[in-house]
């Protein structure tokens, strides 16, 4: 019998589009006055890695029933939905997975999305997150198609440790090749994300800092998160970002840098000698829900308002059911205007009422991207 971790508690709803329509003005706000500025689009639920914190092999084994191709949004459907989000104020689109470069002809989607402009008439900030294993052969085509930047996941330089963490026998050198191919193609600044697990790869913090100092690559350290229900998350394996900064600063003095925007998830630190910068994403110890402007569209067209959501809203049903652009635009507006999500703040508050915190199954990171 095949095993499956259901990414949500099967409570996704088809949005109601009856009644008056909403005319987008680029100024949509949720219940906490947060605008809609970022859309993350997952283009596949498949990945060629089996990282222990995201898609552990014990769950995502050879019998795991991934989505059939017919369930995935087509590139035309993605472009249509993205355009409606842009009308509501989205200025940045990030392509995610799974591993997005496994989606055949992805550069054709990039080309479509690169033609979109923001509500103010500016080009979109069009980015992609990848594990880097296929990036060396894809970087130039992605840049030529209109991709702005790329973020690459790399959790260790030590090859033995890296192969153990990705659990698919991929070499760290392959990812490094992808990173520098992206730089050569002009997908800059390249950001490298390292998920830090205490007792697993925290010994790689300094080697990673040394490797990317002075290269133009922005290295970011991410606290190990409790996303989904399949990764066996334990607070004892979280190394606080403050400790990461202290470790780096002991060898390379750091100075704090101002955020690029209020919604930026990373705290920025520059090397005092001008050799670049690092960032830390304190997803556990420092909640940043108050400035969250992100929505997530799953591979099969379900809209999620939080990385820790337990259910979504089925936009694919509207698209394939013949809904008009005005109806889908209205559905998006109503969903966002009712948004109350602030999971990390509730988790981090000792006085939070447990009854209002998400319970049971939550959507898996591999399903909607990080």
N, C-alpha and C positions, 0 to 999 in steps of 0.2 A: 504494500500500500504506500503510495507516495505521501510525503509529508509537506505541509505548507503552513507557514506563519502568515495569516491573513493580515495585510498591512493596515487594516482598519476594521472596526467592529461592524462592518456592513451596514452602516447607517447613512451612506451617501444619498443625498436627496436631489431630485430634479427641481430646479428653481421654478417658482411660480412667476409667470410673465404676464399675468392678467392685469387689467387696470391701466392706469396712466403710464406712459413711457417716460423715461428719464433722459433728458438731453444732456450729453456730457459737456462739461466746461473745463475739464482739467483740474478741478478743485475738489474732488471727492474726499470726504473725511469719514473716519470710523467713529465709534462712540467715545474714543479717547482723543479725538481731534487729530489722529494720525493720517497723513495723506497716503495715497497709493502712488508709489514712485518706482518700485522695482518688481519685476516679474521674473520668476525662475521657472523655466520650462524643461521638464524631463522628457527626453526623446526616446528613452529605452529603459526598461527595468532590468536589463542584462548587464553583466560586467565580467571581464576576464580575470579580475582579482577576486579573492575571497578573504578580504581583510577581516580580522577577528572582531573589530569594533563596528563593522558595517554589514557585511554579508558572510557571516561565519559558515564554513563548509558544513558543519553539523546540521545546519538548517537549509542552506542553499546548495544542496547536493545535486548529483546528476539526475535525480528524479524530480527535482523541484519544477512545478508547472508554471513557467514564465508565461506572460501574456502572449496570445497568438497575434500575428502581425495584423490581422483584421481589427483587433481591438485598439491598436495604436492610432492616435491622431495622424492623419496624413499631413504632409507639408502644407498643402493648401488649407487644411483646417486649422493648423497651427498659425499660419499667417493671418487668417481671418480673425481668429480669437485675439492674437497679439495686437492687431490693428485696433480692435475695440478697447483693449486695455490702454493702449497709447492715448486714445481719445479721452480717457479718464485721468490722464496725467502721468502714466508710466514713462520714465525717461531712460531706464536701464533694463535690458533683458539679458539674463544669464542662461545659457544652455547647459543642462546637466543630464545626469542619468540616475542610476547605473553609470556605465561608461559611454558618454555620448558619441565617441568616435566609432563605436560599434554599429551605429545607425548608418546604413548604406546611403551614400551620396549626401551626407550631411551638409556639404558645402552648398548644395542647391537650396537648402533651407536658409542657410546663412545669407545667401544672395537675396532671397526674398525679404528677409527681415531687415537687411541692411538698407533696403529702399524706403523703409518707414521713417517718418520724422515725428518728433515730439509735438505736443500741443502748441508749443511756441515756435515750431518750424525748424528745430535744430535736429541734427543727426542723432540717432539713438546711440547710447553707450552699449555696444553689443559684445558680450563676453562669453567665455566658455570655461567650464571646469572639467579637468581630465586627470586620469591617473598617469598620463604621459607615455604609456607604453606604445601607443600608435602615433604619437605626435610628430616624431621626426619625419615620417612620410606624409603627414597631412598638413603641417604648419603652413607651407607656402600656399596651398590651395585654399585654406581657410582665410588667410590674409587677403588673397586675391578676390575672394568672394565678399569681403567686407567686414570680417571679424575685427574687432578693435583690440582686444586683449585676451590673455589666457591665464588661468590659475591652474597650477599643477600640484597634485598631492604627492608628497614624498616623506615617508615617516622615518627613514634611516638611510645613511650612506653605507654603513657596514652591510656588505652584500648578504652575508649569512643571516643576519637579523632581518634585513629587508625581505628576503625570500620567505622567512618564517612568518613575517607579519602579513605579507600579501597572500601567502598560502597557495601560490599558483606558480612558483618557481620563476618569477620574473626578476631580472637583475636590476640593481639600482643604476647601473651604467646605461641601461636602455632609457630610463626615465631622464637621466641627465642629458642624454643625447636629444631627447624631445624638448627639454627646457631650452637648450642652447640653439636648437633649430628654430624654436619659436622666437627667440631673440633675433636670430639672423633674418627671419622673415618680417620682423618689425611689429610683432605682437607684444608691444611693451607698454608699461612695465610688466614683465612676467612676475607673477606672485607664486610663491611655493608655500603650500600649507603642510605643516607637520602636526599631526594629532599626537599629543604627548600622553602616554600611559605610564604612570609611576611604576617602576620596577620592571618595565618592558623595554622602552626605548628612550628613557630620560637621559641615559648616558650619551645619546647622540645630539643633545642640544648644542654643546660647544662645537663638535665637528661640523654640524650643519651651519652654525654661525660663521665659522672660519671659512667654509667652502664658498659661501655666497657673499661674504664681505667684499666690496669693491667690484662686484660683477654687474651691478645694476639690477639684480634680482632682489625682490622684496620678500624676505623670509617671514612667515607668520606661524606662530605657535598657537595651537588650539587645545583648550582643555577637553579632555575626554568626556563626551556628552552622553546623557541618558536618552538617546533618541530611539524610538521604537521599543520593542520588547524582546528582541532576539539576540542582543549582543552581551547579555549578562553583566550589564553595567554595575559597578560598585564604587561608591564614593572614595574608598581607600585607594583606588587606582587613579584618582584625580590629582594631578600636580598643579597647584594654584599658579596662575600666570605671574603673580608677584614673585614666586620662587624662581620661575623661568627667567624673568628679567634680572633678578639678583645674580643668577648664575652667569648670565652673559656679561653683565656689567662688571663683575669681578675681574674679567679678563679684557673686556673692551668697554671702556666708559661710555655711558649712554646719556642722552639728553631727551626730555619729552618733546614731542612734536604735536602741533595742533591737528585735530581731525580734519579730513577733507570736507566732511559734512556731518550734520547732527545725527544722521542715520547710520554712520559708519560703525561697523561692528568691532573693528580692531582699534586698540589703543596703540599709537605709533611712538616709536622710540628711534632716535637717530644716533649713529655712532659719533662720538664727540670729535673724532678726527676727520669726519666728512666722508667716511667709506660706505655710506648708504644708510639703510634703515631696516629695522625689524618691526613686527607687529605682534600683539598678543590678543587672542580672542577668548575672553573670559566667560565662556558660555555657561559655566556653573557658578563661579564665585562672584560674578558681577553681571547682574541682569541688565540687558539693554532693551527690554520690551517697550519702554516708554517712547522710544524713537523709532520703532520698527515700522518700516514702510513697505514690507515685502509680502507678496502673494506668490503662491506656488501652483503650477499647473502640472498635474501628473501625466504620465505617458498615455493614459487612456482618457484624458480630458476632464479630470476632476479637479476642482479648485479647492485648495487648502489655504487657510489663513494663518497657519502657524506651523512651524517645524514639528511641534509636539501635538498636533491635532489628532483627534480620534475619529473624525469623519470629514467628508468633503461635500462638494456641490457638483453635480453632474452636468457640466457644460456640453459634453459630447452629445448627450441626449437631446439637447436643444439644437445643436448644429445639425445632427443627422435626422432630427425630427421636423426639419423645415422651418425652424424659428427664423425670424428676420433679424437683421443686424440691430434694429431698434429694440427688439425684444431681448436679445442677448445682452446688449449694452445696459438695459434696464435691470436685468437679472444681476449682472456684475455690481451695479450700483447698490442695489438693495442688500446684497450679501455683504459688501464692504461697510456699508453704513450701519449694519448691525454688529460689526466685529467688536469683540470684547477681549480677545485673546491676550494673555500676559502670563503664560505658564511659568517662565523663569523667575519672574518677580514673586509669584505665589510660592514656588518651590523654595526660594531663598528667604522667605519671610517666616520667622519662627512663630509668628502670631497668626499666620494665614489659616483660614478655616479649611480644614481638609476636605470638607464637602464640596468646595468650589474648585478643587484641583482635579485635573484630568485623571481618570481612573481607567483600569483595564487596558486593552490593547490600544496602541498608538500607531500612527502611520510609520512605516519604516523609512529610514533615510535613503535606502537604495531605491525606493519607489518614487520619491519626490525630489531627491537631490538634497545636498546640504546647504 
